[in-house]
Amino acid sequence: MNKQELINAVAEKAGIPKQTSEEAVNAVISTITDALARGDTVKIVGFGNFEVKTRAARTGRNPRTNEAIEIPACKAPVFKPGKALKDSVN
């Protein structure tokens, strides 16, 4: 499912116009993105948690030349599904 399909599904399920649904989906995505950029954790009970993890610097290998390269430290967004989501999938 892509973003447009999600917007259509939300509009149909909530019985609202697609324009309103698109604004709502965009607002949710923007709010989660802003919270993660500030370093906050977003917890949605029954769905899961969005958080930012810090990856340490490490040494890697260029697969083409087998040369050692230094990979810098970075922050990466991660999603941890909640129990209810896991149970509904299984």
PyMOL commands that set and color helices and strands:
alter all, ss='L'
color gray80, all
select helices_A, chain A and resi 3-14+18-37+83-89
alter helices_A, ss='H'
color red, helices_A
select strands_A, chain A and resi 42-44+48-55+58-61+68-71+74-81
alter strands_A, ss='S'
color yellow, strands_A
deselect
rebuild
show_as cartoon
